[in-house]
């Protein structure tokens, strides 16, 4: 993903341009991450039942003598 549209959007909304090359590289890294996450859309799901906090605490409790 090209960071140029992101730079243009930032400038349009806030009037701020990335201050240096490190900022441009950071934008490119974020754009790549967003592309990777978008590729996983629809492939992941939540568990059928949410975890029970109290059950997790019981499982981690040290055994009593």
Buried (B, 14 or more C-beta within 10 A) or exposed (E): BEBEEBBEEBEEEEEEEBEEEEBBEEBBEEBEEEEEEEEEEEEEEEEEEEEEEEEEEEEEEEEEE
